[in-house]
């Protein structure tokens, strides 16, 4: 591994917990998630000014849920617009109109039913502002040129911290290009995450392969342009598809005259694509649309896009991780590139947070690649298939980009049932967890297949967004459904995803038998990244107000205070939210989590007499995926699962994390199995 290539003399040895390289949406989401956990994070970007791009058109529903958790969804919605109906032309004449979202609407288990149009640079502005609220700013003009992973002796200051200093000394030395003072600047980080795009310097420094294909004949030119007012209806996404090329114009939200311009390129006499220029855009506009070329008054951010389908050999090398385009690039169809990166970041952030806090074993970090690499492999196949479908559709008059949009592109069906974090009673009773290295076919075993799961040719089971019925429920690894409910303490309306919001695991308790487990969890983990939530049925007797239950607003406020305490070096169990209680007034939570059938069965078996056993416990990971779902009398399974994610509670004295890089041949076999099915 050529990880120290370019390393020079270190004259600055600042230390941070995590260095994020790359300040696009992936890096910014990761930095925000880490900062709110009180993790010392720095984020750098080689660009001298905030990067701008015109390709990604906005977050899909799953990414909107993540942005909601980070507290920026309202700003994103305000800065953008709902996706527009598509007007399709042939030979300059309109021939068809399509609205792929006409039949969709928010549902109880998913508040966001469609992607949202917002300029990527505007989304990045919102995330940078959120990050600045935690006291962290993007360090621009800093290019990583060297990574060295080798344990070194602790400094004199670290030695005073005790015997753990040796473990703390195992860090990554990051070397940057010359700064303005003509010096080599470097820092030490416990972990580094490369979010620096398809041409990732971090990936190249690590020597990680990036296998795949580039389709030189599938080329598109892109840019942000301005058109004269009233040139086109801004309530539509206009698409001209002709036999000799195409032009697509989508209005940029938040602007009066701005448009996203995408087109087939001009070509020279030998058929080779020409580089994009403003005059070239004007010629393409006039040729395909019939508008005068002068209607295009400005063009910037010009680029050429070639279809790349590539994935890194691995997503981790020691203390360095890859996320977003640095780890995988896809065909543009379906708009999953930026969204997959955002979801990478949300998967990795909480795991780094728990390990750096000393609560979880460093082995938890192995599950990042275990979970996200198969998703990336499946996404490569999905986007390639959507691109083929779109290219076929536009050959016919009336075909357009709506062919790229399916239920799969919402991201709501992505889950990790093959993961070692997807616990079930069988493995917990045996004291083990399924592991991709010992069970390479874990993702295809029949006992881990849900009725609403489609198995893709890659072999990765993925739910396709079908609504859950009253007696079904998510399995371990699935996205945790949302559900409207009311706060027991105040009667105010809320949602389960708002209960989950914040840097913590949530333990949901359904039914009276769940009270004892919730009390045990609150006593053990209060203030250390775990909270409880009692979900009452509308007709359920709540008795006296329970000591550990409070309003979601009170609990959220305490959680923010806890994050601030950690950021400023203050700790203590008393800072954490003990729990909350909500009322499932309309039964949506019970339907989403499949607790209705078990409650009726318990009632028919003895009603109140069996109340001590009546109920269900659902452990929801910080990234909104179900980790465990067991009957309320199975406190041991809950205890064992939480111990893996969060240690033994706030009384634990876990030593600081140590590096645990697995053997390099562990996951290639899994990738092959995923691709072959």
C-alpha positions, 0 to 999 in steps of 0.5 A: 500500500503506497499510503505514504507517497508524497509525505514530507517533513511534518512541521505541524502535528495537530490532532483530530478525531476524524479528518474528512477529505472532500466537502461535497454533500457526502463529506458535509453530511458526515462532518455534521453527524460527527460534530453533533456527537461531540467528535473532533472533526475537521473537513478539508477540500482542495478547491480554493473556493466552495466547489460548485457542480450542476449534475446532482439535482437533489436528494431522494426521499431517503436522503431527505429523511437523513437531512431531516435528522440533521435538522436541515430538511426544512431549509432544503425544501425551502431552497428547492422545489418539488420535481416537475412534470416532464414535457417531451418533444420530437422534431421541436414539437411537443409529443408527450407529457409525463409526471412520474410522481403523480400517483405518489403521496406521503404515507404514514411510514414515509413522510417524503414520497419524492425527490426534491429539486435543489441545486447541489451548491445550494444544498452544500451551502445549507450543510456548511451553515449547519456545520458552522453552527457546531464551530466547524468550517471547511478548510479550503485550498488544502490538498492531501498529498500523503497518508502514513499509517504507522503507530508512533510513540505518544507525545509527552502530553499524551503520556500524561493521559495514562496507559491508553496513550499508546493506543491513541498514538495509532493514528494517520499522519496526513500531509498536505501540499505546500501552504502559502507560507511555503511549509509542509502542513500536516496533522494526525487523525485517528481516522480519515474518510475520503469523500473526495470524488471519483478522482479521489486522492485518498483512494489513490494514495491507499493504492485501492483499485477502482475497477469498472468501465467508462463508456466513451460513446455515452457522453453528455455535456452539462452546465448551468445556463440562463435563458431570457425570461419567458423563453420556456415555461418554468413549471416544466422539465423540457426534454427534446429527444431527436435522432441526432441528439438531445437537449434537456432543460430543467429550471433551477429552483431559487432562480428567475432565469437559471436552468440546468442544461444537459445535451448530447455533445457537438461532434467533429468531422470524425464523430468525436465529441467536442468540449462544451462551450457557451456558443456550442450550447447556443447552437445545440439549443437552436438546433433542437428546440427552435429557440434562437441561440441568443436566448441563452445569455450565460453558461457556466460550470460547463463539463463533459459527463461520460458514463462511468461504472466503477467501484473500489476494491474495498471501502477501508484500509486500516484507519482510512475509509472511502465514501461517496464517489471516492468509493463508487460511481454510477450511471447518472440515471435515477439520480443515485450518485449523490444520494448513495454518498449521503447514505454512506456517510450516515451509515459510517458517522454513528459507528465512528462516533460510538468507537471514538467515544469508547463505547463500542468495540472497533470491530463495529467499523468493519460493518461499514464496508459489510453493509455499504459495499453490497449496496454500492454493487447493487446500485451500480447494477440498478443505475446501469439498468435504468440507463439502458431502459432510458436510452431505449425509451428515448428512441421512440417519440414520447420517451424521456427521463421518466423511464429512469424513475422507479420505486427503487430510486427512492432509497426507502427500500435499502436495507442490510438484512445480511449484516452482522448487525441485523440480529435475530433471536437465533443468533443472539440465543447462540451468543453469535452474530451472522458474519459475512466472512463466515457466512458469505451467503447470509444475504440470501438465506431463506430465513432472512427473506421478507415477503416484500423483498425482491432479490436483485441479480446481484444477490442483494435482497432489497425491499422495493417500497411496498407498503407494510400491512397491519400484521407485517413488520420490518425485519432486522436490517430494514429501514425503520418505518416512520409513523405519526403519533402524539406526545404523551406528555403534551398531546402535540403531534410528532412522528417516530422519525422525530423521536429517532432524530439525533445521535442515538439509538432508540429502543421502542417499547410496544405493549405493557410488557415492554416497561421493564425492559425500557426501565432497564435500558434507561437505567443502564444507558441514560446519557450514553447514546441510547434513549427509550420510547414507550409507544402506547396504543390509543386505548391503552391505560397509561396509569401514572406518568412514568418517571422516565417519560417526557415530551419529545421536545424536552428529550431533544433539548437534553440530547442537544445539551448532551452533545454540547457537553461532549463537544466541550469535554463535559460528560455524565449520564445525567446529561442524556435524555432518559426517554419519552412516550408517544400515543399511537392514536391511529394505530399507524406505528403498530401497523408499521412495526407489525405489533398488532397481530402479536398483541391480539394473540397475547390478548386471546391467550390470557389478556391482562393475566399475561400482561407481563409478557405482552409487547414487543421491543424494537431497537432502532439504530442511529441511522434509522435501521432496525437492529433487533425486534423481539418479544418484550420478555426477551430482555437478554437479547436486547441487553446483548445487542445494545452491549455490542453497539454501546458497551455496558452503559454509562458505568463502563470504563472502556479503553480508547479504541484501537485499530482493527483492520481485518484481513484484506481478503475478507470482503472480495469473496463477499462481493463476488457472491453478491454479484453472482447471487 
